[in-house]
Amino acid sequence: MSSAIYSCLMCPSRVPPVSGWTITLEDRTYVATRLVDLTDYQRQWGAVSELDARTEGELWLLCDAQTRLAERLAVAEATRPKVKPHPKALARRARMGGRP
């Protein structure tokens, strides 16, 4: 693909809308930022509040995957008992660099 066509495909007027995300174009890379804050639990288990992609397809897939992950983690968090974890679990997480 010629650079003229490539730069036209990546022009700011072509930044695709993705539900739940704000999309910007920085140095020929799409940067997506969530519109809703994540909980500590969601972040602990892998949800991210910002991601980057080189193509519209990659952007859509990553945003969709992260949105679905955050939704499922919210359900998991809601079903979690409201008691503190066992001290051994807390110590293991601390050793592994995780959150209490």
MDAnalysis code that builds the backbone (N, CA, C; Angstrom):
import MDAnalysis as mda
import numpy as np

u = mda.Universe.empty(300, n_residues=100, atom_resindex=np.repeat(np.arange(100), 3), trajectory=True)
u.add_TopologyAttr("name", ["N", "CA", "C"] * 100)
u.add_TopologyAttr("resid", np.arange(1, 101))
u.add_TopologyAttr("resname", ["MET", "SER", "SER", "ALA", "ILE", "TYR", "SER", "CYS", "LEU", "MET", "CYS", "PRO", "SER", "ARG", "VAL", "PRO", "PRO", "VAL", "SER", "GLY", "TRP", "THR", "ILE", "THR", "LEU", "GLU", "ASP", "ARG", "THR", "TYR", "VAL", "ALA", "THR", "ARG", "LEU", "VAL", "ASP", "LEU", "THR", "ASP", "TYR", "GLN", "ARG", "GLN", "TRP", "GLY", "ALA", "VAL", "SER", "GLU", "LEU", "ASP", "ALA", "ARG", "THR", "GLU", "GLY", "GLU", "LEU", "TRP", "LEU", "LEU", "CYS", "ASP", "ALA", "GLN", "THR", "ARG", "LEU", "ALA", "GLU", "ARG", "LEU", "ALA", "VAL", "ALA", "GLU", "ALA", "THR", "ARG", "PRO", "LYS", "VAL", "LYS", "PRO", "HIS", "PRO", "LYS", "ALA", "LEU", "ALA", "ARG", "ARG", "ALA", "ARG", "MET", "GLY", "GLY", "ARG", "PRO"])
u.atoms.positions = np.array([
    [0.857, -1.177, 0.000],
    [0.000, 0.000, 0.000],
    [0.897, 1.232, 0.000],
    [0.598, 2.188, -0.869],
    [1.431, 3.386, -0.936],
    [1.231, 4.229, 0.313],
    [2.223, 5.051, 0.625],
    [2.125, 5.882, 1.833],
    [0.993, 6.904, 1.717],
    [0.678, 7.347, 0.505],
    [-0.428, 8.301, 0.321],
    [-1.756, 7.648, 0.690],
    [-1.951, 6.409, 0.239],
    [-3.188, 5.703, 0.572],
    [-3.222, 5.382, 2.050],
    [-2.085, 4.939, 2.588],
    [-2.011, 4.603, 4.004],
    [-2.343, 5.803, 4.881],
    [-1.754, 6.958, 4.572],
    [-2.008, 8.135, 5.398],
    [-3.455, 8.593, 5.263],
    [-4.074, 8.369, 4.104],
    [-5.482, 8.720, 3.949],
    [-6.345, 7.802, 4.808],
    [-6.001, 6.516, 4.865],
    [-6.769, 5.580, 5.689],
    [-6.637, 5.904, 7.177],
    [-5.533, 6.527, 7.549],
    [-5.290, 6.827, 8.955],
    [-5.536, 8.305, 9.279],
    [-6.283, 9.004, 8.444],
    [-6.499, 10.426, 8.699],
    [-7.503, 10.625, 9.836],
    [-7.404, 11.727, 10.595],
    [-8.252, 11.950, 11.758],
    [-9.746, 11.903, 11.473],
    [-10.159, 12.264, 10.250],
    [-11.587, 12.227, 9.954],
    [-12.106, 10.793, 9.896],
    [-11.190, 9.814, 9.845],
    [-11.582, 8.409, 9.765],
    [-11.478, 7.686, 11.100],
    [-11.323, 8.420, 12.178],
    [-11.251, 7.757, 13.479],
    [-12.618, 7.135, 13.749],
    [-12.657, 5.816, 13.855],
    [-13.950, 5.133, 13.987],
    [-14.538, 5.285, 15.385],
    [-15.851, 5.415, 15.471],
    [-16.470, 5.446, 16.798],
    [-16.548, 4.026, 17.357],
    [-16.232, 3.881, 18.633],
    [-16.351, 2.599, 19.312],
    [-17.095, 2.868, 20.617],
    [-18.224, 2.215, 20.794],
    [-19.065, 2.443, 21.956],
    [-18.297, 2.218, 23.260],
    [-18.369, 3.215, 24.154],
    [-17.722, 3.099, 25.455],
    [-16.281, 3.563, 25.497],
    [-15.770, 4.009, 24.367],
    [-14.359, 4.414, 24.270],
    [-14.240, 5.752, 23.551],
    [-13.233, 6.529, 23.916],
    [-12.853, 7.727, 23.185],
    [-11.636, 7.339, 22.347],
    [-11.664, 7.643, 21.073],
    [-10.584, 7.244, 20.159],
    [-9.872, 8.491, 19.646],
    [-8.557, 8.459, 19.697],
    [-7.738, 9.516, 19.091],
    [-6.712, 8.851, 18.187],
    [-6.132, 9.639, 17.317],
    [-5.095, 9.149, 16.415],
    [-3.809, 9.879, 16.758],
    [-2.799, 9.115, 17.167],
    [-1.508, 9.687, 17.540],
    [-0.404, 8.950, 16.793],
    [0.308, 9.675, 15.947],
    [1.421, 9.081, 15.187],
    [1.026, 7.790, 14.484],
    [-0.062, 7.816, 13.737],
    [-0.573, 6.685, 12.964],
    [-0.933, 5.481, 13.841],
    [-1.256, 5.754, 15.100],
    [-1.702, 4.716, 16.022],
    [-2.985, 5.186, 16.673],
    [-4.005, 4.337, 16.658],
    [-5.242, 4.660, 17.363],
    [-5.022, 4.432, 18.859],
    [-5.435, 5.396, 19.659],
    [-5.368, 5.262, 21.115],
    [-6.795, 5.340, 21.635],
    [-7.220, 4.291, 22.315],
    [-8.584, 4.213, 22.845],
    [-8.532, 4.329, 24.362],
    [-9.389, 5.188, 24.906],
    [-9.483, 5.387, 26.354],
    [-10.920, 5.135, 26.778],
    [-11.095, 4.354, 27.825],
    [-12.442, 4.051, 28.321],
    [-13.152, 5.303, 28.803],
    [-14.460, 5.328, 28.611],
    [-15.271, 6.431, 29.122],
    [-15.675, 6.204, 30.571],
    [-15.642, 4.950, 31.025],
    [-16.055, 4.592, 32.384],
    [-14.838, 4.081, 33.148],
    [-14.711, 4.501, 34.404],
    [-13.601, 4.028, 35.235],
    [-13.762, 2.548, 35.563],
    [-12.635, 1.868, 35.673],
    [-12.626, 0.470, 36.080],
    [-12.506, 0.377, 37.598],
    [-12.998, -0.709, 38.153],
    [-12.808, -0.947, 39.580],
    [-11.422, -1.547, 39.788],
    [-10.969, -1.541, 41.028],
    [-9.686, -2.177, 41.340],
    [-9.715, -3.654, 40.955],
    [-10.838, -4.301, 41.202],
    [-10.991, -5.724, 40.879],
    [-10.809, -5.953, 39.373],
    [-11.441, -5.128, 38.554],
    [-11.320, -5.275, 37.105],
    [-9.879, -5.078, 36.651],
    [-9.211, -4.080, 37.193],
    [-7.807, -3.847, 36.833],
    [-6.929, -5.004, 37.293],
    [-7.213, -5.524, 38.498],
    [-6.423, -6.626, 39.039],
    [-6.450, -7.842, 38.119],
    [-7.585, -8.074, 37.481],
    [-7.741, -9.267, 36.663],
    [-7.577, -9.001, 35.172],
    [-6.981, -7.882, 34.794],
    [-6.539, -7.704, 33.416],
    [-7.247, -6.686, 32.548],
    [-8.294, -6.044, 33.045],
    [-8.948, -5.019, 32.229],
    [-8.063, -3.767, 32.208],
    [-7.998, -3.112, 31.061],
    [-7.180, -1.904, 30.918],
    [-8.065, -0.708, 30.565],
    [-7.621, 0.471, 30.947],
    [-8.403, 1.667, 30.656],
    [-7.934, 2.364, 29.383],
    [-6.790, 1.931, 28.833],
    [-6.301, 2.512, 27.590],
    [-5.588, 1.436, 26.785],
    [-5.741, 1.517, 25.472],
    [-5.059, 0.573, 24.591],
    [-4.723, 1.277, 23.296],
    [-3.840, 0.672, 22.514],
    [-3.508, 1.247, 21.212],
    [-3.539, 0.163, 20.149],
    [-3.811, 0.590, 18.916],
    [-3.933, -0.323, 17.785],
    [-3.462, 0.379, 16.519],
    [-3.028, -0.397, 15.551],
    [-2.543, 0.155, 14.288],
    [-3.609, 0.206, 13.206],
    [-4.638, -0.642, 13.303],
    [-5.680, -0.661, 12.273],
    [-7.054, -0.542, 12.926],
    [-8.050, -0.201, 12.127],
    [-9.419, -0.114, 12.639],
    [-9.906, -1.471, 13.114],
    [-9.557, -2.522, 12.399],
    [-9.971, -3.866, 12.791],
    [-9.388, -4.269, 14.132],
    [-8.088, -4.030, 14.294],
    [-7.428, -4.336, 15.565],
    [-8.040, -3.505, 16.688],
    [-8.292, -2.239, 16.410],
    [-8.896, -1.344, 17.397],
    [-10.239, -1.888, 17.860],
    [-11.097, -2.234, 16.919],
    [-12.433, -2.716, 17.271],
    [-12.343, -4.005, 18.082],
    [-11.503, -4.939, 17.646],
    [-11.376, -6.215, 18.351],
    [-10.846, -6.047, 19.766],
    [-9.832, -5.214, 19.932],
    [-9.282, -4.996, 21.273],
    [-10.290, -4.312, 22.190],
    [-10.967, -3.289, 21.677],
    [-11.975, -2.596, 22.495],
    [-13.114, -3.545, 22.868],
    [-13.560, -4.339, 21.904],
    [-14.633, -5.291, 22.164],
    [-14.209, -6.313, 23.207],
    [-13.010, -6.862, 23.069],
    [-12.514, -7.858, 24.023],
    [-12.398, -7.256, 25.420],
    [-11.865, -6.044, 25.508],
    [-11.716, -5.403, 26.810],
    [-13.066, -5.041, 27.427],
    [-14.017, -4.630, 26.600],
    [-15.353, -4.314, 27.097],
    [-16.006, -5.575, 27.662],
    [-15.923, -6.668, 26.929],
    [-16.505, -7.936, 27.400],
    [-15.821, -8.424, 28.669],
    [-14.496, -8.298, 28.716],
    [-13.760, -8.701, 29.916],
    [-14.224, -7.893, 31.123],
    [-14.316, -6.575, 30.975],
    [-14.745, -5.723, 32.088],
    [-16.162, -6.071, 32.532],
    [-17.042, -6.370, 31.581],
    [-18.419, -6.750, 31.929],
    [-18.444, -8.036, 32.750],
    [-17.692, -9.025, 32.318],
    [-17.674, -10.297, 33.029],
    [-17.003, -10.169, 34.394],
    [-15.972, -9.346, 34.469],
    [-15.322, -9.118, 35.762],
    [-16.251, -8.384, 36.723],
    [-17.080, -7.495, 36.207],
    [-18.054, -6.812, 37.064],
    [-19.036, -7.818, 37.653],
    [-19.450, -8.796, 36.844],
    [-20.349, -9.842, 37.343],
    [-19.628, -10.689, 38.389],
    [-18.387, -11.065, 38.109],
    [-17.614, -11.855, 39.070],
    [-17.441, -11.087, 40.377],
    [-17.165, -9.811, 40.270],
    [-16.986, -8.987, 41.472],
    [-18.276, -8.908, 42.275],
    [-19.403, -8.825, 41.590],
    [-20.699, -8.734, 42.274],
    [-21.053, -10.038, 42.986],
    [-20.571, -11.159, 42.486],
    [-20.884, -12.446, 43.109],
    [-19.879, -12.827, 44.185],
    [-18.817, -12.061, 44.290],
    [-17.766, -12.355, 45.265],
    [-18.268, -12.088, 46.676],
    [-17.955, -12.962, 47.630],
    [-18.362, -12.713, 49.016],
    [-17.710, -11.437, 49.552],
    [-18.410, -10.780, 50.421],
    [-17.930, -9.507, 50.966],
    [-17.097, -9.722, 52.234],
    [-16.237, -10.725, 52.225],
    [-15.348, -11.006, 53.353],
    [-13.913, -10.834, 52.893],
    [-13.039, -10.577, 53.831],
    [-11.627, -10.414, 53.486],
    [-11.024, -11.767, 53.131],
    [-10.077, -11.779, 52.179],
    [-9.418, -13.038, 51.813],
    [-8.625, -13.604, 52.988],
    [-8.395, -14.882, 52.934],
    [-7.599, -15.571, 53.941],
    [-6.191, -14.962, 53.959],
    [-5.565, -14.863, 55.147],
    [-4.212, -14.277, 55.228],
    [-3.192, -14.940, 54.305],
    [-3.300, -16.264, 54.091],
    [-2.365, -16.941, 53.186],
    [-2.549, -16.456, 51.750],
    [-3.799, -16.211, 51.359],
    [-4.058, -15.693, 50.008],
    [-3.483, -14.290, 49.863],
    [-3.633, -13.470, 50.903],
    [-3.067, -12.115, 50.868],
    [-1.552, -12.163, 50.753],
    [-0.906, -13.052, 51.509],
    [0.551, -13.170, 51.460],
    [1.009, -13.637, 50.084],
    [0.283, -14.599, 49.493],
    [0.645, -15.106, 48.165],
    [0.533, -13.992, 47.122],
    [-0.543, -13.233, 47.194],
    [-0.713, -12.123, 46.243],
    [0.398, -11.090, 46.406],
    [0.763, -10.802, 47.651],
    [1.818, -9.819, 47.906],
    [3.141, -10.298, 47.306],
    [3.427, -11.587, 47.445],
    [4.669, -12.145, 46.868],
    [4.675, -12.061, 45.355],
    [3.487, -12.188, 44.759],
    [3.380, -12.183, 43.303],
    [3.202, -10.770, 42.766],
    [3.186, -9.773, 43.632],
    [3.057, -8.397, 43.187],
    [1.625, -7.956, 42.924],
    [0.660, -8.758, 43.354],
    [-0.749, -8.433, 43.121],
    [-1.330, -7.575, 44.218],
    [-2.564, -7.185, 44.015],
    [-3.279, -6.361, 44.995],
    [-3.853, -7.247, 46.090],
    [-3.993, -6.701, 47.302],
    [-4.589, -7.470, 48.402],
    [-6.044, -7.783, 48.166],
])
